[in-house]
């Protein structure tokens, strides 16, 4: 073997050995056990309580205001020309619908698991459905368009990131998340000015929306002392303090008066 070939062979052998050693000495990838583990708060079924109540509006029932959708014939057709404003919906016995009720304070220090099921906003009949909705931080919000026209969903957030996105007929659903608590986020359509919705984003699951009869329910609540808050898009906000005993059924009613 010549000197040149010997040098070449020795060099090759060194590279092979060096590579093998490098592979053996490479640090092992971190396993899942090294990642910080989140401990989610679980309510003890033996002490779980609930809050129920009714929201009332003591004022003259608003006369239904017709919404002018003439700029888009498809929207007019969807309502047969009889679309009315939904910002203040009342019912028998002074019932007030579409108010957002939630635990404002009293849950500090607890971390709650994010639901795997998304919350859906449907653009249908040139309205957002539902008009009022609640979602947890990091929970998926799924936006669909069931209309034969293009819409634009535009949450005007102040704490979370503001975004807007057009969605045409038959377009795939959009999926978004809100990363911080924020009550409430107005949502508009830049194409149809009458379309409105509001999203309450919380870091816990304890919220409710009053039904057509004004009733609401917040279930599976750990005992404690809470501030219960309510928001209504035309009438503003209110708060009440309440102590909820273990395995109790507490009642909190809210009454709004005509401004």
RACORKA-V827062 format. One record per residue. N is the residue number from 1. RES is the residue in one small letter. PHI is phi in radians with two decimals (none if undefined). PSI is psi in degrees with one decimal (NA if undefined). D_LAST is the distance of its C-alpha to the last C-alpha in Angstrom with 1 decimal. Layout:
# RACORKA-V827062
{{N;RES;PHI;PSI;D_LAST} {N;RES;PHI;PSI;D_LAST}}
This chain:
# RACORKA-V827062
{{1;x;none;131.4;103.4} {2;x;-1.29;164.8;103.1} {3;x;-1.09;-39.7;101.4} {4;x;-1.08;-44.9;98.7} {5;x;-1.16;-37.4;98.0} {6;x;-1.09;-43.4;97.9} {7;x;-1.11;-42.9;95.4} {8;x;-1.10;-43.3;93.2} {9;x;-1.13;-41.0;93.5} {10;x;-1.14;-39.0;92.6} {11;x;-1.11;-44.9;89.6} {12;x;-1.07;-43.2;88.3} {13;x;-1.09;-39.8;88.9} {14;x;-1.11;-43.0;87.0} {15;x;-1.08;-43.3;84.0} {16;x;-1.10;-45.9;84.0} {17;x;-1.15;-41.4;84.3} {18;x;-1.11;-41.9;81.6} {19;x;-1.11;-43.9;79.2} {20;x;-1.08;-42.7;79.9} {21;x;-1.15;-39.1;79.3} {22;x;-1.09;-40.0;76.1} {23;x;-1.13;-40.2;74.8} {24;x;-1.20;-33.0;75.8} {25;x;-1.54;-5.9;74.2} {26;x;-1.08;136.3;70.9} {27;x;-1.15;140.5;68.0} {28;x;-1.25;142.2;66.7} {29;x;-1.08;145.4;63.1} {30;x;-1.15;137.7;60.6} {31;x;-1.61;172.3;59.7} {32;x;-1.08;-24.8;56.4} {33;x;-1.15;-22.7;57.3} {34;x;-1.42;-13.0;57.0} {35;x;-1.41;145.4;53.3} {36;x;-1.10;133.6;50.7} {37;x;-1.67;132.7;49.6} {38;x;-1.58;130.3;45.9} {39;x;-1.78;113.9;45.4} {40;x;-1.52;141.7;42.4} {41;x;-1.31;133.0;40.8} {42;x;-2.09;131.2;41.5} {43;x;-1.35;134.2;39.8} {44;x;-1.26;116.8;42.4} {45;x;-0.98;-27.4;42.1} {46;x;-1.27;-20.6;43.2} {47;x;-2.05;-2.3;40.2} {48;x;-1.02;136.7;37.5} {49;x;-2.13;-178.7;34.3} {50;x;-2.58;156.4;31.1} {51;x;-2.10;129.8;27.4} {52;x;-2.22;165.9;25.6} {53;x;3.14;-175.7;22.3} {54;x;-2.39;142.2;19.6} {55;x;-1.88;127.8;16.0} {56;x;-2.14;153.1;13.8} {57;x;-2.14;109.8;10.6} {58;x;-1.66;82.8;10.0} {59;x;-2.88;174.1;8.4} {60;x;-1.21;127.4;10.4} {61;x;-1.02;127.8;12.4} {62;x;-1.14;140.8;12.1} {63;x;-1.26;129.1;15.4} {64;x;-0.94;124.9;17.6} {65;x;-1.70;122.1;17.9} {66;x;-1.24;135.2;21.5} {67;x;-1.64;129.4;22.6} {68;x;-1.47;106.7;25.5} {69;x;-1.89;18.8;28.2} {70;x;-1.09;-18.6;31.0} {71;x;-1.21;-15.1;32.2} {72;x;-2.38;101.5;33.6} {73;x;-0.97;-32.9;35.4} {74;x;-1.13;-35.7;35.8} {75;x;-1.23;-40.1;32.0} {76;x;-1.05;-44.2;31.8} {77;x;-1.10;-36.2;34.7} {78;x;-1.11;-26.6;33.1} {79;x;-2.01;6.8;30.2} {80;x;0.94;33.2;32.4} {81;x;1.28;16.1;30.0} {82;x;-2.19;37.3;27.1} {83;x;-1.33;134.7;24.9} {84;x;-2.16;155.9;21.1} {85;x;-1.08;139.1;18.2} {86;x;-2.00;17.4;17.7} {87;x;-1.34;-18.8;14.6} {88;x;-2.51;96.7;12.6} {89;x;-1.86;117.5;15.4} {90;x;-2.04;163.9;15.2} {91;x;-2.49;-169.7;18.2} {92;x;-1.02;153.2;19.8} {93;x;1.02;36.5;18.9} {94;x;1.10;22.0;15.2} {95;x;-1.10;142.2;16.6} {96;x;-2.17;120.1;14.8} {97;x;-1.66;166.4;17.3} {98;x;1.11;30.8;17.9} {99;x;-1.66;143.2;16.3} {100;x;-1.75;118.2;18.8} {101;x;-1.99;135.8;20.1} {102;x;-2.72;160.6;22.9} {103;x;-1.40;114.7;25.1} {104;x;-1.50;-36.9;24.2} {105;x;-2.61;158.3;27.1} {106;x;2.10;-7.2;30.2} {107;x;-1.94;12.3;32.3} {108;x;-1.03;143.3;33.8} {109;x;1.52;-2.9;37.5} {110;x;-1.89;137.6;37.5} {111;x;-1.97;128.5;38.3} {112;x;-1.96;140.6;37.5} {113;x;-1.14;140.9;39.4} {114;x;-1.42;129.9;37.9} {115;x;-1.04;142.0;37.8} {116;x;-1.39;-23.5;40.5} {117;x;-1.38;133.8;38.6} {118;x;-1.32;159.0;36.4} {119;x;-1.66;133.6;32.8} {120;x;-1.87;132.3;32.9} {121;x;-1.96;121.6;30.6} {122;x;-1.93;129.4;31.8} {123;x;-1.62;102.0;31.2} {124;x;-2.45;127.1;31.7} {125;x;1.17;25.0;30.9} {126;x;1.07;34.1;29.4} {127;x;-2.26;158.9;26.6} {128;x;-1.56;131.3;26.5} {129;x;-2.16;123.8;27.2} {130;x;-1.36;167.2;25.6} {131;x;-1.33;-37.7;22.3} {132;x;-2.09;129.0;21.5} {133;x;-2.57;155.3;24.6} {134;x;-2.06;150.0;26.0} {135;x;-2.62;150.8;29.3} {136;x;-1.53;155.4;31.6} {137;x;-0.95;131.7;33.0} {138;x;1.29;2.7;36.1} {139;x;-1.37;142.5;35.5} {140;x;-1.26;132.0;36.4} {141;x;-1.87;118.6;33.8} {142;x;-1.78;124.3;35.6} {143;x;-1.95;125.5;34.3} {144;x;-2.16;157.3;35.9} {145;x;-2.12;108.9;35.8} {146;x;-1.67;3.1;36.6} {147;x;-1.62;160.5;36.1} {148;x;-1.50;14.9;38.9} {149;x;-2.24;162.2;37.2} {150;x;-1.42;138.0;36.7} {151;x;-2.11;170.8;33.5} {152;x;-2.41;115.9;32.5} {153;x;-1.67;127.0;30.6} {154;x;-2.43;89.5;29.1} {155;x;-1.26;121.6;27.3} {156;x;-1.66;75.2;25.8} {157;x;-1.42;153.6;26.5} {158;x;-1.90;-37.2;26.5} {159;x;-1.62;-45.0;28.6} {160;x;-1.42;173.3;30.6} {161;x;-1.28;130.1;32.7} {162;x;-1.38;138.9;31.0} {163;x;-2.61;161.6;32.9} {164;x;-2.59;146.6;33.0} {165;x;-2.61;128.0;35.6} {166;x;-1.36;147.5;36.5} {167;x;-2.50;112.1;37.6} {168;x;-1.51;173.0;39.6} {169;x;-1.04;129.4;40.5} {170;x;1.38;-1.1;42.8} {171;x;-1.16;151.0;42.3} {172;x;-1.12;157.5;42.7} {173;x;-1.12;149.1;39.7} {174;x;-1.69;147.1;38.3} {175;x;-2.20;125.8;38.1} {176;x;-2.38;162.8;36.1} {177;x;-2.36;152.9;35.1} {178;x;-1.93;130.1;32.6} {179;x;-1.64;-8.1;34.5} {180;x;-2.44;152.7;31.8} {181;x;-1.15;139.0;28.7} {182;x;-2.84;121.7;25.4} {183;x;-2.24;116.7;21.9} {184;x;-2.03;158.1;20.7} {185;x;-1.77;115.4;22.9} {186;x;-1.23;142.8;21.6} {187;x;-2.17;133.4;24.3} {188;x;-2.33;166.5;25.0} {189;x;-1.95;122.8;27.9} {190;x;-1.26;-11.6;29.5} {191;x;-1.65;-42.3;31.1} {192;x;-2.02;104.4;28.3} {193;x;-1.14;-20.7;25.1} {194;x;-1.46;-11.7;22.9} {195;x;-1.34;124.3;24.1} {196;x;-2.44;144.5;21.7} {197;x;-2.62;166.4;22.1} {198;x;-2.46;134.4;21.3} {199;x;-2.05;125.9;23.9} {200;x;-1.72;118.4;23.7} {201;x;-1.86;122.9;27.0} {202;x;-2.28;159.1;28.3} {203;x;-1.65;19.7;31.7} {204;x;-2.64;170.0;31.7} {205;x;-1.68;13.5;31.2} {206;x;-1.71;81.3;28.6} {207;x;-2.62;163.1;25.5} {208;x;-2.71;164.7;24.1} {209;x;-2.21;128.8;21.7} {210;x;-1.13;139.6;20.1} {211;x;-1.45;-175.9;22.0} {212;x;-1.09;-28.6;21.2} {213;x;-1.57;8.1;21.4} {214;x;1.48;-4.4;19.0} {215;x;-1.46;155.8;22.0} {216;x;-2.58;164.9;23.2} {217;x;-2.63;131.3;26.4} {218;x;-2.08;111.4;27.8} {219;x;-1.88;169.8;31.5} {220;x;0.96;43.1;34.7} {221;x;-1.67;132.3;33.1} {222;x;-1.20;147.2;35.5} {223;x;-1.07;147.8;35.0} {224;x;2.90;-177.1;33.3} {225;x;-1.87;126.1;30.5} {226;x;-2.28;154.9;27.4} {227;x;-1.76;117.4;23.9} {228;x;-1.76;124.6;22.0} {229;x;-2.04;155.7;19.0} {230;x;-2.36;145.2;16.4} {231;x;-2.32;135.5;14.9} {232;x;-2.39;134.4;12.8} {233;x;-1.07;-26.2;12.9} {234;x;-1.80;-26.6;9.4} {235;x;-1.84;-9.4;7.5} {236;x;1.66;-147.8;10.0} {237;x;-2.24;158.3;12.6} {238;x;-2.53;162.9;13.8} {239;x;-2.46;151.1;17.5} {240;x;-2.44;145.0;19.9} {241;x;-1.69;138.6;23.6} {242;x;-2.61;142.3;26.1} {243;x;-1.82;123.9;29.9} {244;x;-1.86;117.5;31.4} {245;x;-1.40;160.2;35.0} {246;x;-1.01;135.8;37.7} {247;x;0.98;34.1;37.8} {248;x;-1.84;161.6;34.7} {249;x;-2.02;99.8;31.8} {250;x;-1.65;147.4;28.7} {251;x;-2.05;129.2;25.4} {252;x;-2.31;113.8;22.0} {253;x;-1.84;148.8;18.9} {254;x;-2.19;141.6;15.3} {255;x;-2.28;126.0;12.3} {256;x;-1.83;144.4;8.7} {257;x;-1.99;155.4;6.2} {258;x;-1.03;130.1;3.8} {259;x;-1.31;NA;0.0}}
